[in-house]
Amino acid sequence: MADLLPEIDVVADDPFNSDPNDPEMMSDAVRDRKNNGETLPIAKAKVIMVDLPLGATEDRVCGTIDIEKALSEGVKAFEPGLLAKANRGILYVDEVNLLDDHLVDVLLDSAASGWNTVEREGISIRHPARFVLVGSGNPEEGELRPQLLDRFGMSVEVRTVKDPEQRVEVVEQRSAFDANPQEFMVKCQAEQDALQARLVAAQQLLPSVALDYDTRVQISQVCSELDIDGLRGDLVANRAAKALAAYDGRTEVSVEDLAQVIGLCLRHRLRKDPLETVDSGLKVQKTFCRVFGLPEPESEKAMAIANGRR
């Protein structure tokens, strides 16, 4: 996924991937340099994807302060952690439902504020930590804490392909990649480049995408009727619909766009009891169709058709 994203501008000598053009995305040290009139060295960098292992320590995730250097030289010597590396990038957690509670708390703090603060022995250092959080896991092995589950904008249920021909195609592509990764990547490069160009065009078009007031009211009505706590569901549904329209090269959001994203944005927000399972999306789709005056799906198969999937 990170390979598809375009390069970004960063401050060349900064370990936090600070944005040279946005003060809100700069570390305190870089902001001070800019305020003092210093010309910041700018470099291009790929959007990084950082893996957060389940067994990571809090110091490895947040970073730590070199106390010995701080005491001997009187300077704040900070050793950046995974959150610093993931700033303006993607933080991926496999088996996120098995993540230790103390690391979940760290992620919640960073996701809420966009900053990571490390305090040790009276020394305090903070840096921006704004990342896209991506997690995967098997719900049968354990559920996510509701606070963390709510932080994920969208939730997708991945199932094994049932079509025998598609299964064969997947196996053959995997075998070809294992046999010669470089050759496989060369064959796919043209398709990768075309997809990246489409994403870049969508990013540029996104600010021009419009979502009319009546539709926004209907989205909030869906969230209200589903008794979804907070407003994050409303926000994510609005943003996802706009992003899909931009990806398709359009400047207006359609009902079809909303039909495709509304279930992904809201299905994991319906649980009131941690012991409940995440909704399949049928309840969300039925409410959506009722509010928007569309025929209600009677089954998951009909819902898939309504979502434009096959």
matplotlib code that plots the C-alpha trace (Angstrom):
import matplotlib.pyplot as plt

x = [0.0, 2.8, 4.4, 1.3, 1.5, 3.4, 6.6, 6.2, 8.4, 10.2, 12.9, 16.0, 17.8, 14.8, 14.0, 10.3, 9.5, 8.4, 6.5, 8.6, 5.5, 3.1, 4.0, 1.4, 3.3, 6.7, 8.7, 9.4, 13.0, 12.2, 9.6, 12.2, 14.7, 12.0, 11.0, 14.7, 14.8, 16.8, 16.4, 15.2, 16.8, 14.0, 14.1, 11.7, 10.8, 8.4, 5.5, 6.8, 4.9, 6.0, 5.2, 4.4, 5.2, 3.0, 5.9, 7.3, 8.2, 6.7, 10.2, 10.6, 7.2, 7.4, 11.1, 13.4, 15.6, 19.4, 19.6, 23.4, 24.0, 21.4, 23.2, 26.7, 26.3, 23.2, 21.3, 18.0, 19.2, 16.2, 16.2, 13.1, 10.7, 8.2, 5.7, 8.4, 9.2, 5.5, 4.7, 3.0, 3.1, 1.3, 1.4, 0.5, -0.4, -0.9, -3.1, -4.1, -6.7, -3.9, -2.0, -1.1, -3.2, -0.3, 0.5, -3.2, -3.2, -0.1, -1.9, -5.0, -3.1, -1.2, -4.3, -6.3, -3.7, -1.5, 1.6, 3.8, 5.2, 8.0, 8.7, 11.6, 13.5, 12.1, 12.9, 10.0, 10.2, 7.4, 7.1, 4.2, 2.8, 0.1, -0.3, -2.8, -3.5, -4.0, -4.7, -5.6, -6.7, -9.0, -12.0, -12.2, -8.9, -10.1, -11.9, -10.5, -11.2, -14.1, -12.0, -9.4, -12.0, -13.7, -10.3, -10.4, -12.2, -13.3, -13.7, -13.5, -14.3, -12.0, -13.1, -11.5, -12.2, -14.8, -14.5, -12.1, -10.7, -9.9, -8.2, -6.0, -5.1, -4.1, -2.0, -0.3, 0.6, 1.9, 4.0, 5.4, 6.3, 8.1, 10.0, 11.3, 10.1, 12.0, 10.7, 7.2, 7.5, 8.8, 5.7, 3.4, 5.2, 3.1, -0.1, 1.4, 2.3, -1.1, -2.8, -0.4, -1.2, -4.9, -4.3, -2.3, -5.1, -7.6, -5.6, -5.5, -9.2, -10.4, -10.6, -13.0, -15.4, -18.8, -21.3, -24.6, -26.2, -29.3, -27.1, -25.0, -28.2, -29.2, -25.9, -26.2, -29.8, -28.5, -25.9, -28.6, -31.1, -28.3, -27.6, -23.9, -22.0, -20.0, -19.6, -16.7, -19.0, -20.5, -17.1, -15.6, -18.7, -18.5, -14.7, -14.9, -17.7, -15.7, -12.5, -14.3, -15.8, -12.4, -10.9, -13.4, -12.6, -15.9, -16.5, -19.9, -20.7, -23.5, -25.8, -23.9, -20.7, -22.3, -23.8, -20.4, -18.7, -21.5, -21.3, -17.5, -17.6, -20.4, -20.6, -17.9, -19.5, -22.8, -21.5, -22.8, -21.5, -17.9, -19.1, -21.2, -19.8, -19.2, -22.3, -22.0, -23.2, -26.7, -28.3, -26.4, -27.4, -31.1, -31.1, -29.2, -31.7, -34.7, -33.3, -32.4, -35.6, -34.0, -35.3, -34.0, -31.8, -33.2, -30.0, -26.2, -26.2, -28.7, -26.6, -23.5, -25.4, -26.6, -23.0, -21.9, -19.8, -19.9]
y = [0.0, 2.4, 1.8, 3.3, 6.6, 9.5, 10.9, 13.7, 16.7, 16.3, 18.3, 16.4, 16.3, 15.7, 12.2, 12.9, 13.5, 17.1, 18.9, 21.9, 23.8, 23.1, 24.3, 22.0, 19.0, 20.1, 19.0, 21.7, 21.9, 22.3, 25.0, 26.9, 26.8, 28.1, 30.9, 31.9, 32.4, 29.3, 27.8, 24.3, 21.6, 19.8, 16.3, 13.9, 10.7, 7.8, 7.4, 4.9, 1.9, 0.9, -2.5, -2.4, -5.9, -7.2, -7.7, -4.2, -2.3, 1.1, 2.7, 1.1, 2.5, 6.0, 6.5, 7.1, 9.8, 9.1, 10.0, 9.5, 12.1, 14.4, 14.4, 14.5, 17.0, 18.8, 18.2, 16.5, 13.4, 11.6, 8.2, 8.2, 5.3, 3.7, 6.6, 9.1, 6.9, 6.5, 10.2, 11.2, 7.5, 4.3, 2.4, -1.3, -3.7, -7.3, -9.2, -5.8, -7.4, -9.1, -5.9, -5.3, -2.8, -0.5, -0.1, 0.4, 3.3, 4.8, 4.5, 6.1, 9.1, 9.6, 9.2, 11.6, 14.4, 13.8, 14.2, 11.8, 13.1, 11.3, 12.3, 10.8, 12.1, 15.6, 15.9, 16.2, 15.9, 15.8, 15.3, 15.0, 11.5, 11.7, 8.4, 6.2, 3.3, 0.0, -3.2, -6.7, -9.7, -12.6, -11.6, -15.2, -14.8, -11.8, -8.5, -5.0, -2.6, -0.3, 2.8, 1.5, 0.1, 3.5, 5.0, 3.0, 5.0, 2.0, -1.8, -4.4, -8.1, -10.1, -13.6, -16.3, -16.2, -18.9, -18.7, -21.6, -19.6, -16.6, -18.9, -20.4, -16.9, -15.9, -19.1, -18.6, -15.0, -15.8, -18.6, -16.4, -13.7, -16.3, -17.7, -14.3, -11.2, -8.7, -10.1, -10.1, -6.5, -5.4, -7.0, -5.2, -1.8, -0.3, -1.1, 0.2, 3.5, 3.9, 3.3, 5.7, 8.4, 7.8, 8.3, 11.5, 12.9, 12.0, 13.8, 16.9, 16.7, 16.0, 19.6, 20.3, 17.4, 18.7, 16.9, 18.8, 19.8, 17.5, 14.5, 15.4, 15.6, 12.2, 10.7, 12.1, 10.8, 7.3, 7.6, 8.9, 6.1, 3.5, 5.1, 5.6, 7.3, 10.4, 12.1, 10.2, 8.0, 11.1, 12.5, 9.3, 8.6, 12.2, 11.9, 8.4, 9.3, 12.3, 10.2, 7.6, 10.3, 11.9, 8.4, 8.0, 11.5, 13.2, 16.4, 15.5, 12.7, 10.3, 8.0, 5.1, 6.4, 6.5, 3.0, 1.6, 3.2, 3.7, 0.1, 0.1, 3.3, 2.4, -1.3, -1.5, 1.4, -0.4, -2.5, -1.4, -4.5, -5.6, -9.2, -8.5, -9.4, -6.7, -6.2, -7.7, -4.4, -5.5, -3.4, -0.3, -0.9, -1.3, 1.9, 3.7, 2.5, 3.5, 7.1, 7.6, 6.1, 3.0, -0.6, -2.3, -5.4, -8.6, -10.5, -10.1, -11.1, -8.3, -6.0, -6.8, -6.0, -2.7, -1.8, -2.4, -5.4, -8.8]
z = [0.0, 0.9, -2.6, -4.2, -2.4, -3.8, -2.2, 0.4, 1.3, 4.6, 6.5, 5.5, 8.8, 11.0, 12.5, 12.7, 9.0, 9.7, 7.0, 5.9, 4.9, 7.8, 11.3, 12.8, 11.4, 12.6, 15.6, 18.2, 17.2, 13.5, 14.3, 16.4, 13.5, 11.1, 13.5, 13.8, 10.0, 9.2, 5.7, 6.2, 4.0, 2.1, 0.7, -0.9, 1.0, 0.4, 2.8, 5.3, 6.6, 10.1, 11.7, 15.4, 16.8, 19.6, 21.9, 21.6, 24.8, 25.5, 25.1, 21.7, 20.6, 22.2, 22.2, 25.2, 26.6, 27.0, 30.7, 30.8, 28.0, 29.5, 32.8, 31.5, 28.7, 29.8, 26.5, 25.7, 23.9, 22.5, 20.9, 18.6, 18.6, 16.2, 16.6, 15.4, 12.4, 11.5, 11.6, 8.3, 7.4, 8.1, 11.4, 10.8, 13.7, 12.8, 15.3, 16.7, 18.9, 20.8, 21.5, 25.2, 27.0, 27.8, 24.1, 23.3, 25.7, 24.0, 20.6, 21.9, 23.3, 20.1, 17.9, 20.0, 20.2, 17.1, 19.4, 21.4, 24.7, 26.5, 30.1, 32.0, 35.1, 34.8, 31.1, 28.6, 24.9, 22.4, 18.6, 16.1, 15.7, 13.1, 11.2, 9.5, 11.8, 10.0, 11.9, 11.1, 13.2, 13.7, 15.9, 17.1, 18.9, 20.9, 20.5, 20.4, 23.2, 22.2, 22.6, 20.1, 17.7, 17.5, 16.4, 13.2, 10.5, 8.5, 9.2, 6.5, 6.8, 4.7, 3.6, 1.6, -2.1, -3.1, -6.9, -8.0, -10.9, -8.7, -6.2, -8.9, -10.1, -6.5, -6.0, -9.4, -8.7, -5.3, -6.7, -9.4, -6.8, -4.6, -7.5, -8.7, -6.8, -9.0, -12.3, -10.8, -9.7, -13.1, -14.8, -12.4, -12.5, -15.3, -13.4, -10.2, -11.8, -13.3, -9.9, -8.2, -10.9, -10.2, -6.5, -7.0, -9.2, -6.6, -3.9, -6.0, -6.8, -3.3, -2.1, -4.9, -4.1, -2.9, -0.6, -0.4, 2.9, 2.6, 2.0, 5.1, 7.1, 5.9, 6.8, 10.4, 10.5, 9.7, 12.5, 14.9, 14.1, 14.6, 18.0, 17.3, 20.0, 19.2, 15.8, 14.4, 12.3, 10.7, 9.9, 8.5, 6.3, 4.8, 4.2, 2.8, 0.3, -0.9, -1.3, -3.3, -5.6, -6.1, -6.8, -9.6, -10.9, -9.9, -8.0, -6.6, -4.2, -5.3, -3.3, -4.8, -3.3, 0.1, -0.4, -0.9, 2.2, 4.8, 6.1, 6.3, 8.3, 10.8, 11.2, 13.9, 15.9, 16.7, 19.6, 23.0, 24.7, 24.3, 24.1, 21.0, 17.6, 15.0, 12.7, 9.2, 7.8, 7.0, 9.8, 8.6, 5.0, 5.9, 7.9, 5.1, 2.4, 4.6, 5.2, 1.5, 0.2, -1.4, -1.5, 1.7, 1.2, 2.7, 2.9, 2.9, -0.8, -1.6, 0.5, -1.5, -4.7, -3.2, -2.3, -5.9, -5.0, -6.8]

ax = plt.figure().add_subplot(projection="3d")
ax.plot(x, y, z, "-o")
ax.set_aspect("equal")
plt.show()
